[in-house]
Structure formats: structure tokens, C-alpha cells
């Protein structure tokens, strides 16, 4: 029986750089960091308030096909890969704090039917969303245009 989600992979360009970003900038804790042979590194981070869920920082590599690795790297270079969504207590304050640390933002905090949202990138170009959630109903979305 499945009891929870314990691991989510995040595709990164450089594991060391990403490990520093997630721990030093975002406040995650280091998890496992194990080298398995010449070509594979198992590196995870977790948020101190949610230690049961680890983010696996991994590069596109074998056993993926060469074509898939190339496609993943192109998507990373274009900034087209999704990352993770992060709940925050105060989206505007978190935005200011992270912007001061040099984090690239694609969207400043904006009111949405579900809360205040800002969109940023990690050091590998992955989109990450910060959300300060609030209660909503399906009716709150009527007539809302999210196309840009």
C-alpha cells in the first residue's frame, strides 16, 4: 500500500551548483550524497519542515538514451523544464529575500484566485513557483485568463 510521496527528481545541469542553491539560498538541508561509480551521483535535499520528501538533484545521463539526454539538455538550456512548487508564508517577503540573493524571477508576486504567486528559476533554469496559498472555490476561477 502506498503511504506517501518520498522522492521527486529535479533535472539539473550541475549537481554541486544546484546543491549550493537549494541549501544556501532556499534553505533546504542536504540529504544523501553518494557517488555510485564514475558516472552516477545520488544527491538529495529536503526541506526541514518536510524531511520525508527528498528532491533528487540529478543530471540527464544514462540509462537515458543519447537522444533523450540531448533533448533534456536542450530543454534545460531553453529554461523549459518545470521544477517544484513551494508554499511560503509571505510571497512578497520571500520574493524580496530571494531577489536580494540573486535569484532570477520570471514573475513578481501577483494575486491569483488560489493565493499570491511568484515564478522563479533555479540555477539550472527550472521553473519554480512560490505560492502563498489562501482558500478558494472553483467559482473564483470564472473568467480568469492565465494565458499571460
C-alpha positions in Angstrom: 0.0 0.0 0.0 1.4 3.4 -0.9 1.7 5.7 2.1 3.2 8.9 0.7 5.5 10.5 -1.8 9.1 10.4 -0.7 11.2 11.4 -3.7 10.9 13.8 -6.6 13.7 14.1 -9.2 14.7 17.6 -10.4 16.9 17.7 -13.5 19.9 19.9 -13.0 22.9 20.9 -15.0 25.5 20.9 -12.2 24.8 18.9 -9.0 27.3 20.9 -6.9 25.9 24.3 -8.0 22.3 23.1 -7.5 23.1 21.6 -4.1 24.5 25.0 -3.0 21.5 26.8 -4.4 18.9 24.6 -2.7 20.7 24.6 0.6 22.4 28.0 0.9 19.8 30.1 -1.0 16.5 28.2 -0.5 17.2 26.8 3.0 16.9 23.1 2.2 19.0 20.6 4.1 21.5 18.2 2.5 20.3 14.6 2.3 22.2 11.8 0.7 25.3 12.5 -1.4 26.7 9.2 -2.7 28.8 8.5 -5.8 27.9 5.3 -7.5 30.7 4.6 -9.8 32.2 7.1 -12.2 29.0 8.3 -13.9 26.3 8.5 -11.2 25.8 10.6 -8.1 22.8 10.2 -5.8 22.3 13.6 -4.3 19.2 14.7 -2.4 18.0 17.7 -0.4 14.9 18.1 1.8 13.1 21.0 3.5 13.5 20.9 7.3 9.7 21.1 7.8 9.1 18.2 5.4 12.0 15.8 5.9 10.1 12.8 4.5 10.1 14.3 0.9 13.5 14.5 -0.8 14.4 16.2 -4.0 16.8 14.1 -6.0 19.2 16.5 -7.9 20.2 14.6 -11.0 21.7 15.3 -14.4 20.4 13.9 -17.6 22.6 10.8 -18.1 22.5 7.0 -18.6 20.4 4.9 -18.6 18.5 7.6 -20.7 19.2 7.3 -24.4 21.6 9.7 -26.0 18.7 11.3 -27.8 16.8 11.8 -24.6 19.9 13.2 -22.8 20.4 15.7 -25.7 16.7 16.7 -25.6 16.8 17.2 -21.8 19.9 19.3 -22.1 18.3 21.5 -24.8 15.2 21.9 -22.6 17.4 22.9 -19.7 19.3 25.5 -21.9 16.0 26.9 -23.0 14.7 27.0 -19.4 11.8 24.8 -20.4 11.7 22.3 -17.6 9.3 22.5 -14.6 10.8 22.3 -11.2 8.8 22.3 -8.0 6.2 24.4 -6.3 7.0 25.8 -2.9 4.5 27.1 -0.3 5.6 30.2 1.5 4.1 32.2 4.4 4.6 35.6 2.7 5.2 35.5 -1.0 6.2 39.2 -1.3 8.7 39.0 1.5 10.2 35.7 0.2 10.4 37.3 -3.3 12.4 40.3 -1.8 14.7 38.0 0.2 15.4 35.7 -2.8 15.8 38.5 -5.3 18.4 40.1 -2.9 20.3 36.8 -3.1 20.4 37.0 -6.9 17.6 34.6 -7.7 16.2 35.1 -11.2 12.4 35.8 -11.2 10.2 35.4 -14.2 7.2 36.9 -12.5 6.9 39.2 -9.5 4.3 38.3 -6.8 0.8 38.5 -8.2 -2.7 37.8 -6.8 -4.3 34.7 -8.1 -7.6 33.0 -7.2 -5.6 30.5 -5.1 -3.2 32.9 -3.4 -0.2 35.1 -4.1 2.2 33.6 -6.7 5.7 34.4 -8.0 7.7 32.5 -10.6 11.5 32.0 -10.5 14.2 29.8 -11.9 16.8 27.6 -10.1 20.4 27.6 -11.3 19.6 25.0 -13.9 16.8 27.1 -15.5 13.9 25.0 -13.9 10.8 27.0 -13.3 9.8 27.1 -9.6 6.7 28.6 -8.3 6.3 30.3 -4.9 2.7 30.3 -3.6 1.3 31.9 -0.5 -2.0 29.9 -0.6 -5.4 31.0 0.5 -8.8 29.4 0.5 -10.7 29.4 -2.8 -13.6 27.8 -4.6 -13.9 26.7 -8.2 -16.1 29.8 -8.8 -13.1 32.0 -8.0 -11.6 30.9 -11.4 -14.5 32.0 -13.5 -13.3 34.4 -16.2 -9.7 34.3 -15.1 -7.2 34.4 -18.0 -3.9 32.7 -17.2 -2.5 32.9 -20.8 -0.1 35.7 -20.0 
